[in-house]
């Protein structure tokens, strides 16, 4: 699960320095759960209560489920922080929640503890809500806590299914990793198991739906989502293994074609973009690196203004956190480009720009090696 979940989400609160966001898709879940509890569950469990009470308790139940999922992800994050793994944020979306970790667990033991923390937290919440259920007397409140106890139990058990990248899949990876001492093999193996389980969800969900169980369609959607993420994790593991040990200096562009900031966009297009076929160029002024101009910026300028607008007016100003050292791992550079949504970043040494590293350059390197 990646940074794409941040788009279309709203920040609610920050805990331990971790921003908690809600993706717009969670509103669908909130509405469906509120409707389901209000029209089916509470009327069946407490038929003596007024209709308005059902909707109030339905909304409270949906909100407390959101809190429960947040608690689940915070449990992962708490253990991750113990291992000095930075958490970029927690995003709640239609299929649950995801804690975005910057980096991977350092050892199989760390992986196991981080993964198991989520299900354990759900089991603890289930027990807490069960105690509340036993302590209160109001029928409506008892029904609410009984539902929350069961849904957290289901959440914990479901996340233990060994389908990577679910918690159970990460537990499986930690076990395989510990036995083989090969992180990449463990990731591929766990991802492969995850895809098989996802396919089972899809097939079983469709079968259930066509035999009269509407909830089967939801299981199919979950299976499709898990298959997509497991496949992406498999490809990511292959990419990491292929790039393992590779340094930026091995794939960077050393002989840069640079643009002067005083050039017009018209000259930049005709003398550089069309001539060299690159998607972007570094821009300098009096030997100082200013930033990069790409086709994306040029496309935003009306063609009739190309002779009037200077490159310096439309370039993307350089920032220090958009650069890497020639001794950095290529994987670090690639992750930085993906995180910052950049096709190319500067390679610096002793505060001087000595080259560029690009996504296309990395892909071309792997293609040449046949990987």
VOGUGU-175627 format. One record per residue: residue in one letter; x negated, z, y of N, C-alpha, C, O, CB in turn. Coordinates in steps of 0.2 Angstrom, whole numbers, plus 5000, padded with zeros to 4 digits. Atoms other than C-alpha are relative to their C-alpha. Glycine has a CB too. Example, Ala and Ser with C-alpha at 12.3 -4.5 7.8 and 13.67 -1.06 7.14 Angstrom:
a499650004994493850394978499650005006499150035005500550065000/s500449994994493250364995500450035005500150045011499849935002/
***
This chain:
x499650004994500050005000499650005006499150045007500550065000/x500550024995499249945016500350025007500950045008499849945000/x499849994993499349955035500649965002500949975008499449995005/x499450044997500749825036500650055000501150035004500149954995/x499549955000501949975033500150035007500650055009500050054995/x500049974993501550035051500449965004500849985009499350015003/x499650044996502349885058500850014999501050014993499949924999/x499349995001504249915061500150074999500650094996500349964995/x499949935002504050105060499950045007499650025012499550024995/x500049964995504250245072499750074999499850104993500750015003/x500349945001503150395074500550065002500850065007499450015005/x499549944999504150565072499650065002499850095007500350014993/x500449934999502850705072499349994997499149944993500450054996/x500650005002501050735069499850074997499950125000499449995005/x500249945003500450865056499350004997499149954994500550014994/x500750005002498650915052499649945003499249915000499950004993/x500350064997498250765064500249944997499949894998499250014999/x499850065003499150645053500749985003501250025002500150024992/x499350024997500550545061500549984994500349954990499949945004/x499550015005502150545051500549945003500849965009500450064998/x499550064998503150375053500549994996500550004990499549945001/x499450025004504850315047500049935002500149905007500650045002/x499950075000504950135043500849985001501250024999499749964994/x499350024999506550045049500450004993501050014993500149945004/x499750015007506950015030500350074998500850074994499649974995/x499749935002507250205028500750015003501150054999499550065002/x499449994997508750195039500549974995501150004994500149965006/x499650035005509550085025500150064994500750074992499749944996/x500049955005509150225012500450065003500850094999499350034998/x499649944997509850365024500749985000501150034998499750015007/x499350025000511450265026500350004993500950034992500149935003/x499750005006511650235008500150074996500650084993499549964995/x500049935003511250415003500650045003501050074999499450035000/x499449964996512450485016500749984997501150024996499949995008/x499350035003513850365010500150024993500750044992500049935001/x499949985007513550404992500250074999500650094995499449984996/x499849935001513550594994500750015003501050055000499550045004/x499349984996515050595006500649974996501150004997499949975007/x499450035003516150474996500150014992500650004990500049935001/x500049995007515650514978499850074998500250114995499649954997/x500249935003514650674975500450065002500650104998499250005002/x499749944997515350804987500850004998501050054996499950005007/x499250005002517250754984500150024993500650054991500349935001/x499949995007516950764965499850084999500150114995499549964996/x500249935001515950934966500450055004500550115001499350005002/x499749964996516951014980500749975003500749965009499650035006/x499450044998518650934981500550045005500950015008500549984994/x499549964996519451074991499750005007500150025012499950074998/x500250004993518351045007500249945003500449895000499249994999/x499850054996518850935021499549945000498949954999500150025007/x500450065000518250755023499450005005498849985003500449945002/x500649994995517150795038499550044998498950024999500350035007/x500549965003516250925028499549964996498949964995500350064997/x500450045004515750795016499549955003498949955001500549954996/x500550054996514950675029499550045003498950025004500449965005/x500549954997514050825037499550014995498950014996500350065003/x500449985005513350885021499649934997499049944995500350034994/x500350065002512950705016499449985004498949965002500549945000/x500550014995511950675032499450054999498850034999500250005007/x500549945001511050845029499649984994499049994994500350075000/x500350015006510650795011499549945001498949954998500549984995/x500450064999509950625016499350025004498850005003500349945004/x500649974996508850715030499550044996498950034996500350045006/x500449965004508250845018499649964994499049984992500450064997/x500450055005507750705005499449975004498849975001500449954997/x500650024996506650635019499550055001498950045000500349975007/x500549944999505850805022499750014993499150024993500450065002/x500349995007505550815003499549954999499049964996500650004995/x500550055001504750645002499450015005498850005003500349935002/x500649984996503650695017499650064998499050054998500350025007/x500449955003503150855009499649984994499050004993500550064997/x500450035006502650754993499449975003498949975000500549954997/x500650044997501550645004499550045003498950035003500249945004/x500449964997500850785013499650044995499050064996500450065005/x500449975005500350864997499449964998498849984997500450024994/x500550045001499350714993499450005005498850015004500249924999/x500550004995498550715010499650075001499050075003500449995007/x500349934999498150905010499450004995498850024997500550064998/x500650015005497050874994499549955002498949965001500349994993/x500450064998496350715001499550035005498950025005500449945002/x500449974995495750815016499550044998498950055001500550035006/x500449965003494950935005499349974998498849994998500350044994/x500550045002493850794999499749965005499449915004500249964994/x500350034994493450735017500249935000499949885003499250005000/x499750065000494550585014500550005006501050035006500449974994/x499650004994495350535031500749974998500749924995499649965006/x499350035001497250505031500249975007500350005012500550064998/x499850034993497750375044500750015002500950005008499949924998/x499349994999499550415042500550004994500249984989500349955005/x499550005005501150435032500649965002500849985008500250084998/x499550044998502450315032500650004995500449994989499849925001/x499450005005504250335024500349935001500549915006500450065002/x499750065000505050175019500550004995500650054991499549945000/x499450015004506450105008499950034993500350054990500249935000/x500249985006505550144992499750074999499550094994499649954996/x500349935001504850314996499650015006499850015012499750014994/x500549994994503350355006499349984997499149984991500050085001/x500750015001501450315007499650035005499750035011499949925000/x500649974996499950405013499549965000499249944995499850074997/x500650054999498650285020499450045000499250075005500249965006/x500749965000496950355015499549955002499549895000499950024992/x500650044998495350285023499550014995499150064995499850025007/x500549995006494250265007500450024994501050044994499550065003/x499849995007494450304989499750074998499250095000499849954995/x500249935002494250474980499349994997499149944994500450034994/x500850005002492350514976499950004993499449984990499650055004/x500149995007492650564958500650004996501250005000499650074999/x499450005004493850554944500450065001501050065001499949994992/x499749944999494250734946500450015007500950035007499550065000/x499750004994494650714964500649955000501149975003499549975006/x499450055001495750564960500650034997501250034999499849944996/x499449975004496750664947500350065005500950065005499750044994/x499749954996496950814959500549975006501050005007499550055003/x499650034994497550704974500649974997501249985000499649955003/x499450045003498750604962500550054998501150044999499849964995/x499549955004499550754953500350055006500850085004499650044995/x499849954994499750854970500749985002501250025003499650005006/x499450024998501250744974500650024995501150064998500149935001/x499549975005502350774958500150075000500650104999499849974993/x500049935000501850954958500450035006500850085005499350035000/x499649984994502550974976500749994999501150035001499749975006/x499350015001504150894971500350054995500950074996500149934997/x499749955005504351014956500150065003500550105002499550004994/x499949944997504051154967500650005005500950055005499350025005/x499450014995505351094980500650014995501150044997500049945004/x499450005005506551074965500150074998500750094998499949964994/x499949935002506251254960500350045006500750095006499450034998/x499849974994506451314978500849995002501150035003499649985006/x499350024999508151224980500450034995501050054996500149925001/x499749975005508651294964500150075001500750105000499749994993/x499949934998508351464970500550015006500950065006499350035003/x499550004994509351424986500749994997501250034999499949955005/x499450015003510751364975500350064997500950084997499949944994/x499749945004510851524965500150065005500550105004499450034996/x499949944995510751634981500649995005500950045007499450005005/x499550014996512151554991500750004997500749994991500049935004/x499349995003514051574989500449945001500949924997500350065002/x499650064998514751424998500049954995499549924994499849985007/x500050055005515351294986499749935003499349904999500749984998/x500350064997514851154998499250005000498949954999500349985007/x500849994999513051225001499750004993499249984992499950075004/x500349995006512851264983499949924997499449914994500550044995/x500050075002513251074979499449975003499149925000500749975001/x500550034996512051024992499350024997498949974995500050025007/x500749985003510551124985500049984993499449974991500050085001/x500050025007511051084967499749925000499349904996500650004997/x500250074999510850894972499349995002498949954999500449965005/x500750004998509250924981499550024994498950004994499950045006/x500449975006508551024966499949944995499349934992500350064997/x500050065005508950874954499649945003499249914999500749984998/x500350064997508350734966499250015000498949974999500349985006/x500749985000506650824968499750004993499149984992499950065004/x500350005006506450844950500049934997499549914994500550044995/x500150075002506850664947499449965004499149925001500749965002/x500550034996505650614961499350024997498949984996500050035007/x500649985003504250714953499949974993499349944992500050084999/x500150035007504550644935499949935001499549904998500750014996/x500150074999504750464941499349985003499149935001500649985005/x500650014997503150474951499450014994498949994995499850045006/x500549995006502250524934500049944996499649944991500250074997/x500050075005502750354926499349975002499149965007500649965002/x500750024999500950284923500049925003499749884999499750004994/x500050074997501350124934499650005006499950025012500749985001/x500550004994499850104946500449955005500649905003499349984999/x500349944997499950134961500450065001500250105005499749985007/x499749945000501150264958499650064998499050054995500750004995/x500449945001500550444956499850004992499250024991500350075001/x500250005007500550434937499549944998499149954994500749984996/x500550065001499650264938499350035002498850014999500249945003/x500749974998498250354948499750054996499150064995500150035007/x500249955006498250494935499649964995499149984992500550054998/x500350045005497950364922499349975002498949974998500549944998/x500750024998496550284932499550055000498950044998500149975007/x500549955000495750444934499750024993499150034992500250075004/x500249995007495750474915499549944998499049964995500650014996/x500450065002495050294912499350005003498849995000500449945001/x500750004996493750314926499650054997499050044996500250025007/x500449945002493150484919499749984993499250004992500450064999/x500350015007492950414901499549945001499049944997500649984996/x500550065000492150244906499550005005499049965005500449945001/x500550004994491250294922500049935004499549925007499350024997/x499950064997491850124928500650005005501249995002500049944995/x499450004995492950134944500449945000501049945000499850025007/x499750064999493349954945500449984993500949954994499549945001/x499750015007493749934926500650045000501250024998499550014994/x499549965000494850084928500649985004501249985002499850075002/x499550024995495750014943500449944997501049934997499749985006/x499750065003496049844934500550024994501049994993499549954998/x499649985006496649934918500750035002501250024999499650054996/x499449974998497850044927500549965004501149965003499850065005/x499550054997498549904938500349954995500949944996499549955005/x499750045005498849804922500550034997501150004995499449984995/x499449965003499849944914500650005005501150005004499750074999/x499550004995500749954931500449945000501049955001499750015007/x499650064999501249774931500550004994501049974994499549945000/x499550005006501949794913500650045001501150034999499650024994/x499549954998502949944918500549975005501149985004499750075002/x499650034995503549854933500549944997501149944999499649975006/x499650055004504149704922500550034996501150004996499549964996/x499549975004505049824911500650035005501250025003499750064996/x499549984996505949894926500449945002501149955003499750045007/x499650064998506449724932500549984995501149964996499549945002/x499650035005507049664915500650054998501250034997499649994994/x499549955002507949834911500550005006501150015004499750074999/x499550004994508749834929500549945000501049965001499650005006/x499550055000509449664927500550004994501049994995499649934999/x499650005006510049694910500650065001501250045000499650034994/x499549954999510949854916500549985005501149995005499650065003/x499650034995511649764931500549964997501149964999499649965006/x499550055003512449624921500450034994500950004992499649944997/x499649965005513149754908500450055004500750095000499650034995/x499649964996514049844922499850065003500250115005500650024995/x500349944997512849974929499749975007499149955007499550034996/x500350024993512649934948499350025002498949995005500550015005/x500749984998511150044950499449974997498949984999500050084997/x500650035003510149934939499749955005499149935004500349964994/x500350044995509949814953499550035005499050005006500649975005/x500549964996509049954963499450004996498850004999500350065002/x500650005004507849974948499649945000499049944999500350024993/x500350075000507549784948499650005007499049975006500549955000/x500450014993507049794967499450054999498850035002500450025005/x500649965001505849944963499549974996498949974997500250074997/x500450035004505149854949499649945003499049935002500349974993/x500350064997504849694959499450035005498950005006500549965004/x500549974995503949804973499450034996498950014999500450065004/x500649975004502849894960499649954997499049954997500350054995/x500450055003502349734952499649975006499049955004500549944997/x500450034994501849664969499450045002498950015003500549995006/x500549954998500849814974499550014994498950014996500350075001/x500550005006500049824956499649945000499049954999500450014994/x500450065000499549644957499550005006498949985005500549945001/x500549994994498749674975499550054998498950035000500450025006/x500549955002497849824968499549974995498949984995500350064997/x500450035004497149724954499549955003498949955002500449964994/x500450054997496549584965499550045005498950025006500449955005/x500449964996495849714977499450034996498850034998500450065003/x500549975004494849794963499549954998498949964998500350034993/x500450065002494149624958499549985006498949975006500449944998/x500450014994493649594976499550055002498950035003500549995006/x500449944999492849764978499449994995498850004997500350074999/x500550015005491849734962499549945002498949955001500249994993/x500450064998491249564968499650015006499049985006500549945001/x500349994993490749624985499550064999499250085004500550015005/x500449945001489949784978499249995001499049944997500150034993/x500750004999488149804984499849945005499249945007499749984994/x500250054995488249654996500050025007500550065009500649944999/x500149984993487649685013500249955005500349895004499350025002/x499850054995488249605029499549955002499749895003500250045007/x500650054999486549525032500049944995499849894997499450045000/x500050055005486849425016500549945002500449894999500250034993/x499450054999488449335022500149985008500549945009500650024997/x499950014993488349345041499849935003499349905000499750065005/x500350064996488149195053499550025005499650055009500649965003/x500649984995486449205061499949965005499849985011499450014995/x500150054994486349045071500749995003501049945001499749944997/x499450014997487849075082500049945005499649935008500250075003/x499850044995488648945092500450045006500950065004500449934998/x499749954995489049035109500349965005500149905007499550055002/x499750034995490148995123499850045007499850105006500850005000/x500149974993489749025142500750025003501249985002499649965004/x499349984997491149125150500349965006500949965007499950075003/x499850044994491149005165500449934997500649905001499449985004/x499750075003491748855153500850015001501150065001499949994993/x499350014999493548795156500350004992499949984988500249945004/x499750005006494748805141500049934997499949914991500750025000/x500050075002494748615141499349984997499349954992500149955006/x500750015002492848605139499950044993499650014989499550025005/x500149965007492948745125500349964995500049964989500350075001/x499750045006494148645115499749944998499649924992500849985002/x500350075001493348475117499350004997499149964993500149965006/x500750005001491548525116499850054994499250054992499650025006/x500249955005491648665103500550014995500350004989499950075004/x499549995005493248695094500149934996500149934990500750025003/x500050075003493448505090499449984997499449954991500349955005/x500650035002491648475088499750044993499550014989499550015005/x500349965006491148625076500650024995500450034989499750065003/x499549995005492848655068500150084999500450094994499949974994/x500049935002492648845069500750035004501049995008499450045003/x499449974997494148955073499950055006500450075009500450044994/x500149954994493349065086499250005001498849984997500250074998/x500750004998491749085096499850065004500350095007499849935004/x500249954995490749225104499949975007499749925008499450044997/x500150024993490749225123499550045003499550105003500750005004/x500549964997489249275133500049985008500249935010499349984997/x500150014993488849285152499350045002499350105001500650035004/x500649974999487049305157499750044995499450104996500050045007/x500349975006486549355140500450064997500250094993499350025001/x499649945002487849495139500649974996501049934998500250045006/x499450015004489149485125500650035003500750095004499950024993/x499449984997490849485132500650014995501050064996500249955005/x499450005005492049455117500049934997499549904996500650015004/x499950065004492749315107500649975002501150005004500050024992/x499450044999493949175110500249964994499749934990499949955006/x499850035006494949105096500649955002500849955007500350054995/x499550054999496248965094500750035002501150005005500149964994/x499449964998497649095095500150015007500650005010500050074996/x499949994993497249135113500149935004500549935009499350035003/x500050064996497048955118500749974999501049945003499549954997/x499450035001498748905110500550035005501150015006500250024993/x499649974996499549025122500049985008500449995012499950085001/x500150034994498948925137500349935000500249894996499250005002/x499750074999499948775143499549955001499049965004500549995006/x500550055000498948615140499849985007499249965008500249944996/x500150024994499148565158499550055004499350035010500649995004/x500449954997498148725163499350004997498950055000500450075000/x500750005003496648695152499449995004498950025004500049954994/x500550024995495648625166499950055005499450065009500049935003/x500049954995496048775177499850074998499550115001500650005004/x500149935003495848925166499350004997499149964993500550014995/x500649985002494148995162500050034993500550074992499550045005/x500049975006493649055145500050085001500350124997499349984996/x500149934998493249225153500750035001500850095001499650015006/x499349984998495149235158500450024993500950054994500349965004/x499650005006495749225140499750034994500050044989500349934998/x500349975006494449295128500250074999500650105003499250005002/x499849935002494749455118499450045002498850034998500250004992/x500649964998493549585126499850044994500250074990500250055006/x500349965006492349665114500150075000500050105006499349984999/x500049925001492549845108499550024995499449984990500750024998/x500649985004491149945100500350014993499950004988499850075003/x499849995007492249985085500249944997500549944991500650055000/x499950065004492449805081499349974998499349914997500449955005/x500650035002490649785076499750044994499950094993499550005006/x500349975006489549815061499349995000499049955004500349984993/x500750015001487749835056499849954995500249954990499650074999/x500250055005486849705046499950044993499950014988499349975001/x500149965006486549855033500650034997500650064992499550055002/x499449975003488349895031500249964994500049904994500550005006/x499750045005489249845016500549955002500949965007500450054995/x499550054998490249685017500750024999501250005003499949944995/x499349985001491749775010500350045006500850045008500150054994/x499849964994491749895025500149955006500649965010499450045003/x499950054995491649735037500749974999501149965003499549955000/x499350045001493149655028500650055001501150035004500049984992/x499549954998494149815029500150015007500750025009499850074996/x500050004993493749825047500449945003500849955007499350015003/x499650064998494349645050500750014998501149985002499749944997/x499350005002495949675040500450065005500950055007500150024993/x499649954996496349845049500149985008500649995010499550065000/x500050024993495949765067500349945000500449915006499350005003/x499750065000496749605062499649955004499849915008500750005003/x500450054997495249505067499749954994499649974988499450045003/x500350055004494549345059499250005000498949984995500249935001/x500749995000492749385064499850065005500250075009499749935003/x500349944996491749535071499349995001498949954997500250064997/x500750004998490049555079499650044995499850104993499950025007/x500549975004488549605069499450025005499149985009499749964994/x500449984995487449715080499450044997499450074992500350045006/x500649965002485649795079499750015007499549975011499649964995/x500349984994484849895093500449985006500149965011499349975000/x499650024994486349855104500049935002500249915007499850045006/x500050074999486049675102500449964995500449984989499349975000/x499650045005487249545094499649954997499349915000500649975004/x500550045003486249465081500449954995500149914992499550044996/x499750045004487649375072500850014999501050065003499750004993/x499349995001489449365066500250004993499849974989500549945004/x499850015007490349395050500849995000501150025004499950074996/x499350025000492049315046500350004994500050004989500049925003/x499749995007493349325033499949934997499849934990500850015002/x500150075003493149135030499350004997499249974991500149945005/x500750005003491249165027500050044994499650024989499650035006/x500049955006491549305015500449964994500149964988500450065001/x499750045005492849195005499649944998499649924992500749975003/x500450065002491649045005499450024996499249994991499749965007/x500649975004490249154999500350014992499949994988499850075003/x499749985007491349214984500249934996500149934990500650045001/x499850065003491949034981499449964997499449934992500349955005/x500650035002490148974980499750034994499550004989499550005005/x500249975006489749104967500549994994500350024989499950085002/x499550015005491349054958500350074998500550084992499649984993/x499649935002492149234959500650005004501050055003499550065003/
***
